[in-house]
Amino acid sequence: METNILTLEQKRKWKKNGYLILRNVLSQQEIKNLTMVVDQMYQEHLQQPEVKPNAEFDRRNVMDENDIFLPLMDHQVTFPIVLELMDPYILLGMSEVIVRPPNPESNGILHTDGGQAMRQIRVSQSSLPLQIKIQYFLTDLEEADSGNFTIVPGSHNRPFPEGGFKDGPYIPEAIQLCVRAGDAVVFPHALWHGFVANRSRNSRKTLVYCYVHQCLRAFDYYDVSDELMERCTPRQRRLIGDIGEWQPGSYFYSPPDQVQMIEGIIDG
């Protein structure tokens, strides 16, 4: 598999700014199909008696819910970039659907990923990232204050304050990303990121896929159903934890065929 997908300019931006915007990753048909499923999931969520009207929706481990989410695990556009940035010894750590309806009173949020421990870890520019997330956008966010994904460029190289910020995502350094449906953003755990209030008339709909090294625990898939495994390709099964007979006593070493499996050289 060709591993030099990123241009020199993209590599420079990744090291300096800590994120990449990828345009037109999803086709119009992919956007339409994914949005239809997300809308159905959201409506079912709102029908639950304990859920308030216009509530936010954040669902993890979504691949067990619908096969439409499986191809994004190793999407032909984004997955080669993940491999270039992380190498093949990885797991899919999380899959997530997020719907943020209009909520002008929201304070938004600014944070890093991975909880208290990972908040204190920042890798050098020559090191592999500990974690990478890809956020796919299903709605246009071309104007500010529409629930935009918000980042602080270059913040992955410095510590996040223990108490956070009083102004959250509205600090002067923060940038609200303006994107269109089908675009995606790639970023590591240490980048300061979050979202602002949605003062538009439309809900913001996104999908998030998280990749970690095999020596780290996945957020999802600690107990993968047989049904999900049967619906996956061999590479997808490897990404959600199926390492066959290699697991006992492996001490986080990867199976001998890891590179070939993840790079698609073999198909199981």
Secondary structure as UniProt FT lines:
FT   HELIX           8..17
FT   STRAND          20..22
FT   HELIX           28..46
FT   TURN            49..50
FT   TURN            53..54
FT   STRAND          57..60
FT   HELIX           62..64
FT   HELIX           67..69
FT   HELIX           71..74
FT   TURN            76..78
FT   HELIX           79..86
FT   STRAND          90..100
FT   TURN            104..105
FT   STRAND          109..111
FT   HELIX           115..119
FT   TURN            125..126
FT   STRAND          131..137
FT   STRAND          149..151
FT   TURN            153..154
FT   HELIX           155..157
FT   TURN            162..163
FT   TURN            166..167
FT   HELIX           168..170
FT   TURN            172..173
FT   STRAND          175..176
FT   TURN            181..182
FT   STRAND          184..188
FT   TURN            189..190
FT   STRAND          193..195
FT   STRAND          204..213
FT   TURN            214..215
FT   HELIX           226..231
FT   HELIX           234..239
FT   TURN            240..241
FT   HELIX           244..246
FT   TURN            248..249
FT   TURN            251..252
FT   TURN            256..257
FT   HELIX           258..262
FT   TURN            263..264
//
